[in-house]
Amino acid sequence: MLISAFPAGPLAANCYAVAAGRDRECVIIDPGQDSADGIEAMLVEHGLTLRAVLVTHGHFDHMWQAQEVADRHTVPVWIHPADRHLLSDPMAAISTESAAMLRAQLGLTEVGEFREPQQVRDAVAGARIEIDGLTLTVDHVPGHTPGTVAYRADYDGPEEFSQVWFTGDFLFAGSIGRTDLTGGDHPTMQQSLAQAVLPLPDDVVVFPGHGPHTTVGRERAQNPFLRDLPPTS
């Protein structure tokens, strides 16, 4: 398995290329701000052919260049239906004041700078994305946004890991995604953490949307937000 990554944009959102190996077809996860050139460099460096763009949620730092990258390579963007509207209106996920500041900083006009990619697929719970020997399963984990998802795949490599999990802003090393933004909900986040994280084996490697990778076992033992979770149904 090949996993390559770099932090993109002012908010350093992790952008990932994932494939079964070098010189294979791949997916890109979370093409955020200022990511397009880095993505092209990753594809060339590892001999990869892009077949799909996967978005963990609709916040701008994770999908800013989804349309540009997907349409350039004529591939679909996978996103949960609850966050799909943010592809064409990412400012709807932040406050009016924050949106005005961001537009001013970037020199954006009021309308017309975003649109949906030519191809969009629904990343719903249980969906399987199969790309050249790589299979990713969608876990719907709302709370940070209504449509937040994580992408999970069996690990095939030299280390003794069972799976890898790309969690966006759902789960970080030592923390979780904030729930005080538009569409966030803390009780929903707690339920998602209890249902999605706690049943997984300790050796699952977590690749988050910001910061370093970690493991489910490490977070189960050390992450303060995984304590006192509601019981799973």
Backbone as CSV, one residue per row, in Angstrom:
resi,resn,N_x,N_y,N_z,CA_x,CA_y,CA_z,C_x,C_y,C_z
1,MET,0.840,-1.196,0.000,0.000,0.000,0.000,0.875,1.245,0.000
2,LEU,0.458,2.245,-0.749,1.162,3.523,-0.797,0.260,4.613,-0.239
3,ILE,0.767,5.367,0.733,0.083,6.527,1.285,1.072,7.684,1.272
4,SER,0.750,8.717,0.521,1.586,9.907,0.445,0.733,11.097,0.859
5,ALA,1.331,12.074,1.525,0.538,13.176,2.059,1.364,14.445,2.162
6,PHE,0.657,15.570,2.207,1.284,16.857,2.511,0.222,17.772,3.106
7,PRO,0.622,18.740,3.961,-0.328,19.710,4.502,-0.549,20.840,3.509
8,ALA,-1.804,21.114,3.185,-2.129,22.088,2.151,-2.801,23.321,2.740
9,GLY,-2.448,24.473,2.209,-3.145,25.702,2.519,-2.797,26.314,3.860
10,PRO,-3.385,27.473,4.145,-3.088,28.177,5.398,-3.455,27.389,6.650
11,LEU,-4.450,26.508,6.557,-4.867,25.724,7.720,-4.201,24.351,7.775
12,ALA,-3.252,24.105,6.879,-2.453,22.870,6.886,-3.319,21.624,6.965
13,ALA,-4.306,21.533,6.069,-5.152,20.346,6.008,-4.426,19.239,5.248
14,ASN,-4.375,18.060,5.824,-3.663,16.957,5.195,-4.382,16.502,3.928
15,CYS,-3.637,16.450,2.837,-4.129,15.925,1.566,-3.390,14.624,1.281
16,TYR,-4.141,13.562,0.993,-3.559,12.229,0.863,-3.740,11.669,-0.546
17,ALA,-2.727,10.962,-1.018,-2.846,10.068,-2.168,-2.739,8.648,-1.634
18,VAL,-3.683,7.789,-2.026,-3.724,6.419,-1.513,-3.879,5.461,-2.696
19,ALA,-3.049,4.433,-2.727,-3.087,3.442,-3.799,-2.620,2.107,-3.256
20,ALA,-2.843,1.066,-4.025,-2.368,-0.258,-3.645,-0.848,-0.345,-3.733
21,GLY,-0.237,0.548,-4.491,1.215,0.569,-4.612,1.639,1.582,-5.652
22,ARG,2.938,1.668,-5.921,3.451,2.569,-6.936,2.949,2.158,-8.311
23,ASP,2.885,3.155,-9.207,2.510,2.912,-10.599,1.137,2.249,-10.713
24,ARG,0.230,2.668,-9.835,-1.127,2.135,-9.838,-2.130,3.281,-9.922
25,GLU,-3.397,2.930,-10.017,-4.456,3.924,-9.909,-4.639,4.299,-8.437
26,CYS,-5.122,5.514,-8.186,-5.177,6.006,-6.814,-6.410,6.869,-6.576
27,VAL,-6.609,7.194,-5.293,-7.575,8.211,-4.899,-6.816,9.349,-4.226
28,ILE,-7.388,10.531,-4.308,-6.926,11.684,-3.546,-7.984,11.983,-2.498
29,ILE,-7.554,12.164,-1.246,-8.471,12.477,-0.155,-8.219,13.913,0.305
30,ASP,-9.267,14.717,0.271,-9.287,16.098,0.779,-8.325,17.043,0.057
31,PRO,-8.662,17.407,-1.182,-7.872,18.392,-1.917,-8.275,19.815,-1.521
32,GLY,-7.672,20.333,-0.480,-8.039,21.634,0.070,-7.351,22.794,-0.615
33,GLN,-7.238,23.906,0.090,-6.634,25.105,-0.476,-5.185,24.843,-0.894
34,ASP,-4.827,25.390,-2.036,-3.440,25.343,-2.526,-2.902,23.919,-2.627
35,SER,-3.786,22.978,-2.954,-3.358,21.574,-3.004,-3.083,21.068,-4.410
36,ALA,-3.585,21.738,-5.442,-3.563,21.175,-6.790,-2.143,20.876,-7.272
37,ASP,-1.224,21.811,-7.086,0.151,21.580,-7.550,0.808,20.435,-6.779
38,GLY,0.574,20.380,-5.469,1.129,19.287,-4.674,0.570,17.938,-5.083
39,ILE,-0.706,17.910,-5.442,-1.320,16.660,-5.900,-0.661,16.186,-7.193
40,GLU,-0.488,17.097,-8.132,0.154,16.705,-9.392,1.565,16.194,-9.145
41,ALA,2.274,16.806,-8.209,3.629,16.351,-7.890,3.619,14.949,-7.292
42,MET,2.643,14.660,-6.413,2.539,13.320,-5.837,2.253,12.283,-6.912
43,LEU,1.361,12.610,-7.824,1.017,11.656,-8.886,2.235,11.321,-9.727
44,VAL,3.004,12.346,-10.079,4.198,12.114,-10.898,5.258,11.344,-10.110
45,GLU,5.479,11.742,-8.870,6.528,11.109,-8.062,6.312,9.609,-7.922
46,HIS,5.059,9.189,-7.751,4.772,7.781,-7.485,4.171,7.050,-8.693
47,GLY,4.130,7.695,-9.836,3.616,7.059,-11.040,2.141,6.712,-10.949
48,LEU,1.364,7.558,-10.284,-0.045,7.252,-10.013,-0.971,7.859,-11.054
49,THR,-2.090,7.169,-11.274,-3.157,7.666,-12.133,-4.388,7.908,-11.275
50,LEU,-4.870,9.125,-11.252,-5.993,9.472,-10.384,-7.294,8.914,-10.939
51,ARG,-8.083,8.258,-10.054,-9.356,7.684,-10.462,-10.527,8.219,-9.654
52,ALA,-10.288,8.860,-8.496,-11.390,9.416,-7.713,-10.845,10.404,-6.701
53,VAL,-11.666,11.411,-6.393,-11.389,12.368,-5.324,-12.381,12.103,-4.205
54,LEU,-11.867,11.918,-2.991,-12.701,11.627,-1.822,-12.646,12.811,-0.871
55,VAL,-13.811,13.285,-0.438,-13.901,14.415,0.470,-14.486,13.940,1.791
56,THR,-13.794,14.230,2.893,-14.292,13.780,4.199,-15.452,14.633,4.695
57,HIS,-15.461,15.921,4.324,-16.560,16.811,4.701,-16.433,18.100,3.900
58,GLY,-17.458,18.944,3.983,-17.541,20.059,3.069,-16.860,21.339,3.472
59,HIS,-16.046,21.359,4.508,-15.354,22.589,4.885,-14.289,22.943,3.842
60,PHE,-14.136,24.245,3.608,-13.329,24.712,2.481,-11.884,24.248,2.530
61,ASP,-11.312,24.079,3.732,-9.905,23.693,3.798,-9.683,22.240,3.409
62,HIS,-10.784,21.501,3.164,-10.664,20.095,2.761,-11.170,19.824,1.346
63,MET,-11.881,20.785,0.742,-12.430,20.515,-0.596,-12.309,21.690,-1.556
64,TRP,-11.494,22.692,-1.199,-11.411,23.921,-1.982,-11.115,23.656,-3.457
65,GLN,-10.248,22.690,-3.735,-9.869,22.422,-5.127,-10.375,21.067,-5.622
66,ALA,-11.425,20.565,-5.003,-11.993,19.285,-5.441,-12.475,19.358,-6.881
67,GLN,-13.191,20.414,-7.216,-13.718,20.552,-8.573,-12.578,20.652,-9.584
68,GLU,-11.584,21.471,-9.291,-10.480,21.655,-10.227,-9.717,20.353,-10.465
69,VAL,-9.386,19.649,-9.394,-8.610,18.410,-9.531,-9.428,17.326,-10.216
70,ALA,-10.695,17.169,-9.802,-11.520,16.111,-10.374,-11.790,16.343,-11.856
71,ASP,-12.136,17.568,-12.213,-12.458,17.837,-13.615,-11.218,17.784,-14.503
72,ARG,-10.073,18.152,-13.960,-8.830,18.062,-14.736,-8.550,16.623,-15.136
73,HIS,-8.859,15.683,-14.224,-8.565,14.271,-14.479,-9.807,13.477,-14.904
74,THR,-10.945,14.148,-15.048,-12.206,13.526,-15.459,-12.552,12.352,-14.544
75,VAL,-12.590,12.634,-13.240,-12.904,11.610,-12.240,-13.996,12.142,-11.315
76,PRO,-14.700,11.259,-10.606,-15.766,11.715,-9.705,-15.239,12.193,-8.363
77,VAL,-16.033,13.042,-7.728,-15.823,13.440,-6.343,-16.848,12.705,-5.487
78,TRP,-16.359,12.039,-4.450,-17.221,11.360,-3.483,-17.396,12.260,-2.263
79,ILE,-18.658,12.512,-1.889,-18.972,13.325,-0.726,-20.333,12.893,-0.207
80,HIS,-20.559,13.013,1.105,-21.852,12.621,1.649,-22.934,13.601,1.178
81,PRO,-24.147,13.109,0.895,-25.212,13.994,0.415,-25.498,15.174,1.336
82,ALA,-25.324,15.012,2.643,-25.628,16.101,3.577,-24.660,17.271,3.449
83,ASP,-23.483,17.031,2.888,-22.498,18.106,2.702,-22.326,18.483,1.230
84,ARG,-23.058,17.844,0.352,-22.851,18.064,-1.086,-23.058,19.525,-1.483
85,HIS,-24.018,20.207,-0.868,-24.291,21.599,-1.246,-23.085,22.507,-1.016
86,LEU,-22.164,22.084,-0.149,-20.991,22.905,0.150,-19.973,22.895,-0.987
87,LEU,-20.072,21.940,-1.899,-19.179,21.956,-3.053,-19.363,23.232,-3.869
88,SER,-20.597,23.687,-3.987,-20.869,24.895,-4.760,-21.054,26.130,-3.891
89,ASP,-21.162,25.942,-2.570,-21.325,27.078,-1.659,-20.607,26.800,-0.348
90,PRO,-19.266,26.737,-0.361,-18.529,26.389,0.861,-18.700,27.411,1.973
91,MET,-19.058,28.644,1.643,-19.227,29.666,2.667,-20.443,29.395,3.544
92,ALA,-21.333,28.502,3.101,-22.517,28.186,3.902,-22.163,27.448,5.185
93,ALA,-20.938,26.955,5.296,-20.531,26.199,6.480,-19.868,27.066,7.536
94,ILE,-19.698,28.353,7.245,-19.076,29.239,8.221,-19.965,30.458,8.422
95,SER,-19.684,31.221,9.435,-20.524,32.374,9.752,-20.420,33.436,8.656
96,THR,-21.414,34.313,8.620,-21.414,35.396,7.634,-20.167,36.263,7.779
97,GLU,-19.786,36.546,9.021,-18.609,37.373,9.267,-17.339,36.679,8.776
98,SER,-17.205,35.402,9.080,-16.017,34.658,8.639,-15.974,34.542,7.120
99,ALA,-17.134,34.333,6.508,-17.188,34.244,5.048,-16.761,35.547,4.399
100,ALA,-17.208,36.683,4.961,-16.832,37.980,4.411,-15.326,38.211,4.537
101,MET,-14.752,37.828,5.685,-13.310,37.985,5.875,-12.536,37.117,4.889
102,LEU,-12.992,35.872,4.698,-12.294,34.959,3.803,-12.361,35.448,2.362
103,ARG,-13.534,35.909,1.952,-13.666,36.440,0.596,-12.730,37.624,0.378
104,ALA,-12.639,38.498,1.380,-11.766,39.663,1.253,-10.305,39.246,1.161
105,GLN,-9.910,38.283,1.976,-8.524,37.824,1.966,-8.134,37.204,0.632
106,LEU,-9.077,36.477,0.023,-8.784,35.740,-1.202,-9.195,36.494,-2.459
107,GLY,-9.852,37.642,-2.294,-10.266,38.412,-3.449,-11.372,37.768,-4.245
108,LEU,-12.270,37.063,-3.562,-13.356,36.366,-4.232,-14.543,37.293,-4.433
109,THR,-15.289,37.057,-5.511,-16.539,37.770,-5.723,-17.638,37.097,-4.925
110,GLU,-18.807,37.671,-4.897,-19.885,37.142,-4.071,-20.432,35.823,-4.595
111,VAL,-20.504,35.652,-5.918,-21.087,34.436,-6.480,-20.228,33.972,-7.653
112,GLY,-20.389,32.701,-7.999,-19.849,32.192,-9.238,-18.462,31.604,-9.180
113,GLU,-17.775,31.662,-8.037,-16.410,31.152,-8.015,-16.343,29.658,-7.727
114,PHE,-17.453,29.058,-7.299,-17.484,27.623,-7.037,-18.638,26.985,-7.807
115,ARG,-18.439,25.741,-8.189,-19.503,24.944,-8.784,-19.231,23.481,-8.486
116,GLU,-20.255,22.668,-8.654,-20.050,21.236,-8.457,-19.119,20.671,-9.524
117,PRO,-18.347,19.651,-9.179,-17.587,18.935,-10.210,-18.533,18.298,-11.233
118,GLN,-17.985,17.897,-12.347,-18.808,17.291,-13.392,-19.394,15.953,-12.946
119,GLN,-18.682,15.236,-12.081,-19.158,13.947,-11.582,-19.141,13.965,-10.053
120,VAL,-20.275,13.626,-9.438,-20.370,13.554,-7.979,-20.991,12.218,-7.603
121,ARG,-20.400,11.560,-6.614,-20.917,10.283,-6.114,-21.254,10.430,-4.634
122,ASP,-22.241,9.666,-4.182,-22.701,9.737,-2.796,-21.845,8.837,-1.900
123,ALA,-21.120,9.437,-0.978,-20.320,8.696,0.003,-21.189,8.420,1.226
124,VAL,-22.072,7.438,1.092,-22.990,7.099,2.176,-22.418,5.942,2.984
125,ALA,-22.942,5.766,4.180,-22.450,4.720,5.074,-22.471,3.365,4.386
126,GLY,-21.343,2.662,4.435,-21.248,1.327,3.869,-20.867,1.282,2.407
127,ALA,-20.828,2.435,1.732,-20.417,2.440,0.327,-18.976,1.963,0.203
128,ARG,-18.687,1.269,-0.890,-17.346,0.750,-1.133,-16.801,1.381,-2.415
129,ILE,-15.601,1.907,-2.319,-14.943,2.540,-3.450,-13.762,1.654,-3.832
130,GLU,-13.832,1.042,-5.009,-12.837,0.062,-5.428,-12.009,0.628,-6.567
131,ILE,-10.697,0.735,-6.327,-9.772,1.348,-7.287,-8.526,0.475,-7.403
132,ASP,-8.409,-0.328,-8.442,-7.158,-1.005,-8.780,-6.514,-1.704,-7.582
133,GLY,-7.246,-2.634,-6.968,-6.704,-3.391,-5.844,-6.870,-2.731,-4.497
134,LEU,-7.437,-1.557,-4.463,-7.682,-0.824,-3.220,-9.188,-0.697,-3.013
135,THR,-9.665,-1.064,-1.809,-11.075,-0.912,-1.478,-11.210,-0.066,-0.221
136,LEU,-11.938,1.031,-0.332,-12.199,1.899,0.810,-13.676,1.840,1.152
137,THR,-13.963,1.700,2.439,-15.332,1.662,2.939,-15.665,2.985,3.610
138,VAL,-16.863,3.489,3.357,-17.287,4.766,3.904,-17.948,4.559,5.264
139,ASP,-17.478,5.298,6.261,-18.123,5.363,7.576,-18.715,6.759,7.739
140,HIS,-20.024,6.838,7.932,-20.663,8.134,8.158,-20.538,8.475,9.636
141,VAL,-19.871,9.579,9.935,-19.564,9.962,11.320,-19.945,11.426,11.551
142,PRO,-21.232,11.753,11.528,-21.656,13.146,11.684,-21.332,13.692,13.065
143,GLY,-21.332,15.014,13.144,-21.040,15.703,14.394,-20.242,16.959,14.130
144,HIS,-19.143,16.819,13.401,-18.379,17.993,12.962,-19.178,18.739,11.894
145,THR,-19.674,18.014,10.926,-20.697,18.472,9.982,-21.692,17.328,9.831
146,PRO,-22.896,17.604,9.316,-23.865,16.518,9.122,-23.370,15.434,8.167
147,GLY,-22.520,15.817,7.217,-22.073,14.855,6.218,-20.644,14.389,6.372
148,THR,-20.068,14.521,7.551,-18.693,14.056,7.750,-18.617,12.540,7.584
149,VAL,-17.630,12.088,6.823,-17.381,10.663,6.654,-15.900,10.384,6.884
150,ALA,-15.582,9.117,7.146,-14.205,8.633,7.205,-14.080,7.482,6.223
151,TYR,-12.905,7.308,5.657,-12.661,6.273,4.653,-11.680,5.251,5.227
152,ARG,-12.095,3.988,5.225,-11.337,2.927,5.898,-10.969,1.841,4.892
153,ALA,-9.722,1.357,4.989,-9.242,0.336,4.064,-8.387,-0.678,4.808
154,ASP,-8.432,-1.929,4.378,-7.521,-2.935,4.908,-6.098,-2.564,4.536
155,TYR,-5.181,-2.781,5.468,-3.789,-2.430,5.239,-3.042,-3.609,4.631
156,ASP,-2.291,-3.325,3.583,-1.466,-4.334,2.931,-0.053,-3.774,2.826
157,GLY,0.791,-4.159,3.787,2.147,-3.633,3.803,2.987,-4.343,4.833
158,PRO,4.211,-3.873,5.053,5.150,-4.576,5.934,4.831,-4.441,7.416
159,GLU,4.161,-3.361,7.825,3.866,-3.183,9.243,2.660,-4.026,9.648
160,GLU,2.571,-4.289,10.955,1.491,-5.146,11.453,0.286,-4.297,11.852
161,PHE,-0.371,-3.728,10.839,-1.596,-2.978,11.032,-2.726,-3.706,10.322
162,SER,-3.920,-3.636,10.880,-5.045,-4.290,10.220,-5.708,-3.388,9.186
163,GLN,-5.851,-2.104,9.513,-6.527,-1.171,8.620,-5.927,0.220,8.746
164,VAL,-6.222,1.053,7.755,-5.927,2.480,7.819,-7.259,3.218,7.710
165,TRP,-7.319,4.386,8.356,-8.586,5.115,8.478,-8.314,6.592,8.288
166,PHE,-8.938,7.177,7.274,-8.755,8.583,6.947,-9.954,9.351,7.501
167,THR,-9.718,10.103,8.577,-10.812,10.581,9.415,-11.156,12.054,9.244
168,GLY,-10.446,12.788,8.381,-10.767,14.199,8.224,-10.726,14.927,9.559
169,ASP,-11.787,15.699,9.845,-11.848,16.430,11.105,-12.723,15.725,12.135
170,PHE,-12.908,14.435,11.974,-13.661,13.649,12.955,-12.796,13.302,14.158
171,LEU,-11.608,12.750,13.893,-10.730,12.292,14.967,-9.301,12.690,14.664
172,PHE,-8.646,13.330,15.641,-7.247,13.723,15.548,-6.433,12.986,16.613
173,ALA,-5.116,13.129,16.537,-4.261,12.656,17.609,-4.501,13.535,18.837
174,GLY,-5.136,12.990,19.847,-5.378,13.696,21.095,-6.573,14.611,21.110
175,SER,-7.358,14.640,20.040,-8.487,15.562,20.013,-9.533,15.070,19.013
176,ILE,-10.586,15.879,18.854,-11.642,15.600,17.880,-11.990,16.906,17.175
177,GLY,-12.816,16.810,16.141,-13.253,18.001,15.432,-14.192,18.850,16.274
178,ARG,-14.116,20.155,16.078,-14.970,21.067,16.822,-16.419,20.925,16.354
179,THR,-17.332,21.241,17.241,-18.754,21.086,16.945,-19.520,22.398,17.072
180,ASP,-18.799,23.515,17.173,-19.457,24.806,17.354,-19.601,25.586,16.058
181,LEU,-19.249,24.984,14.914,-19.441,25.624,13.623,-20.818,25.282,13.069
182,THR,-21.203,25.940,11.994,-22.492,25.685,11.366,-22.643,24.200,11.031
183,GLY,-23.721,23.588,11.498,-23.963,22.173,11.236,-23.350,21.227,12.239
184,GLY,-22.517,21.739,13.149,-21.909,20.881,14.160,-22.882,20.570,15.287
185,ASP,-22.681,19.413,15.918,-23.560,19.021,17.024,-22.789,18.085,17.945
186,HIS,-22.594,18.500,19.208,-21.740,17.726,20.109,-22.339,16.375,20.494
187,PRO,-23.619,16.268,20.867,-24.172,14.942,21.172,-24.066,13.972,19.988
188,THR,-24.263,14.496,18.774,-24.112,13.646,17.589,-22.672,13.199,17.430
189,MET,-21.734,14.096,17.681,-20.316,13.739,17.620,-19.991,12.645,18.630
190,GLN,-20.483,12.769,19.856,-20.227,11.746,20.862,-20.773,10.390,20.427
191,GLN,-21.953,10.391,19.857,-22.534,9.127,19.400,-21.715,8.527,18.265
192,SER,-21.255,9.372,17.351,-20.415,8.878,16.250,-19.107,8.299,16.774
193,LEU,-18.487,8.971,17.748,-17.246,8.464,18.325,-17.470,7.099,18.970
194,ALA,-18.553,6.975,19.723,-18.833,5.717,20.406,-19.089,4.584,19.413
195,GLN,-19.825,4.870,18.377,-20.215,3.821,17.441,-19.124,3.484,16.436
196,ALA,-18.316,4.479,16.046,-17.337,4.250,14.986,-15.947,3.924,15.498
197,VAL,-15.512,4.579,16.574,-14.129,4.413,17.037,-13.982,3.225,17.977
198,LEU,-14.822,3.177,18.999,-14.612,2.206,20.074,-14.618,0.747,19.615
199,PRO,-15.424,0.352,18.633,-15.385,-1.065,18.233,-14.163,-1.471,17.420
200,LEU,-13.372,-0.516,16.934,-12.259,-0.856,16.052,-11.080,-1.436,16.832
201,PRO,-10.278,-2.286,16.199,-9.074,-2.815,16.853,-8.066,-1.715,17.148
202,ASP,-7.226,-1.950,18.159,-6.231,-0.966,18.553,-5.228,-0.650,17.455
203,ASP,-4.988,-1.597,16.544,-3.907,-1.407,15.575,-4.336,-0.646,14.323
204,VAL,-5.561,-0.171,14.266,-5.985,0.640,13.121,-5.244,1.978,13.158
205,VAL,-4.597,2.333,12.052,-3.854,3.583,11.970,-4.775,4.694,11.493
206,VAL,-4.793,5.791,12.222,-5.665,6.928,11.930,-4.848,8.008,11.227
207,PHE,-5.298,8.382,10.023,-4.699,9.481,9.280,-5.702,10.635,9.281
208,PRO,-5.494,11.628,10.136,-6.488,12.690,10.319,-6.359,13.818,9.299
209,GLY,-7.309,14.742,9.371,-7.305,15.875,8.464,-6.302,16.945,8.817
210,HIS,-5.798,16.945,10.037,-4.758,17.882,10.472,-3.845,17.143,11.442
211,GLY,-2.577,17.454,11.406,-1.659,16.899,12.382,-1.166,15.499,12.052
212,PRO,-0.440,14.873,13.003,0.201,13.583,12.753,-0.778,12.422,12.819
213,HIS,-0.338,11.297,12.246,-1.155,10.087,12.336,-1.042,9.496,13.742
214,THR,-1.972,8.611,14.050,-2.032,7.986,15.362,-2.642,6.598,15.191
215,THR,-3.040,5.962,16.282,-3.720,4.673,16.205,-4.977,4.730,17.066
216,VAL,-5.904,3.839,16.763,-7.113,3.750,17.579,-6.760,3.394,19.016
217,GLY,-5.809,2.500,19.212,-5.420,2.115,20.567,-4.866,3.270,21.364
218,ARG,-4.024,4.072,20.726,-3.460,5.230,21.408,-4.556,6.230,21.785
219,GLU,-5.492,6.453,20.876,-6.567,7.393,21.180,-7.519,6.842,22.235
220,ARG,-7.768,5.556,22.193,-8.627,4.943,23.204,-8.030,5.125,24.602
221,ALA,-6.703,5.090,24.678,-6.033,5.195,25.975,-5.793,6.631,26.413
222,GLN,-5.601,7.549,25.463,-5.107,8.871,25.821,-6.012,10.032,25.425
223,ASN,-6.906,9.841,24.487,-7.718,10.956,23.995,-8.809,11.285,25.004
224,PRO,-8.796,12.485,25.587,-9.783,12.798,26.624,-11.214,12.822,26.114
225,PHE,-11.401,13.006,24.817,-12.743,13.082,24.257,-13.378,11.706,24.042
226,LEU,-12.599,10.648,24.233,-13.153,9.299,24.114,-13.584,8.733,25.461
227,ARG,-13.419,9.519,26.522,-13.867,9.078,27.831,-15.329,9.480,28.031
228,ASP,-16.043,8.699,28.814,-17.432,9.019,29.181,-18.328,9.175,27.963
229,LEU,-18.104,8.340,26.950,-18.977,8.380,25.791,-20.285,7.674,26.073
230,PRO,-21.360,8.039,25.377,-22.634,7.344,25.579,-22.534,5.889,25.136
231,PRO,-23.312,5.005,25.725,-23.282,3.597,25.295,-23.802,3.466,23.881
232,THR,-23.228,2.530,23.130,-23.697,2.285,21.768,-24.967,1.460,21.802
233,SER,-25.795,1.714,20.821,-27.076,0.987,20.753,-26.933,-0.258,19.902
